[in-house]
Amino acid sequence: MIVKLETLLIYSHKLRFAKLARAGKLWSHDVIQQKLNYIHNNPVDAGFVAEPEHWRFSSAIDYGGGKGLIEILYL
């Protein structure tokens, strides 16, 4: 049986998500911080900017002490 790698990755992600949800850790501070870091680092990883705060549309500016384009609620 041949299974696509993409299918396995999606299945693996769903299992991890379900496990976190069952454990009540889905909205823990650590998980939220991990997701926030991931989002802030996307423009850096894509090679668009050198630092997350340099991406004009990122809330990383606010978390770095500056003022971004929109008002945010800090997590």
N, C-alpha and C positions, 0 to 999 in steps of 0.2 A: 504494500500500500504506500503510495506517495502522498506526502502531506506537505503543503507549502509552508515555508518558514514563517511567512506572514501570519498564517492561520495559527501556528503554534505560539507566536508572540502575542497575538490577540488573546488567545485562550489563557496563556500564562498571566497576562495583565489582568484579565477578568478574575482569575483565581486570587491574585494578590489583593485586588480591590475588595473582593468579597471577604477575604480573611481579615483585612483591616477593619472593614465595616462591622463584622461580627465581634471583633475584639474591642470595639468602641474607640479605636485609635484613629479613625478616619479624620476627625476634626481636632486632633491633639495639636498642641503648639508645635511639636517637632515636625509633624506631617505638613502642617500649613507653612512652616518656614521652609521646608524642603521644596514645596511647590512654588512658593514665592521666589526662592533663589533660582529655580529652574526657569521660570518665566522671565525674570530679570536678566538671566544670562543668555537667553535665546539670541538676541542681536549680536552679542559678543561671539558666541559659538558659530554664528552664520558669517562672521567676518565683517559685519557692517560697522561696528565700533570697537574701540579698544577696552572701554569700561561700560558697565551697565548704565551708569549715570549719563553717559554721552548720548544715549538713544532718546530722542526728543519726546517720544510717546510713552515712555516708561515711568512707572511710579518709583523706580529706583532712585530717581532724582529726589523725590520727597523723602525716601528712607535715608538718603545720604545727606539730608539737611537743607536741600534746596527747595525750590517751588516748581512743580511740574505744571502741565497744561490744565489739569482738572483737580478738583479737591478730592482727596482720598480719605478713607477711614483706615487707620492703622490697625494691622492685625497683631 
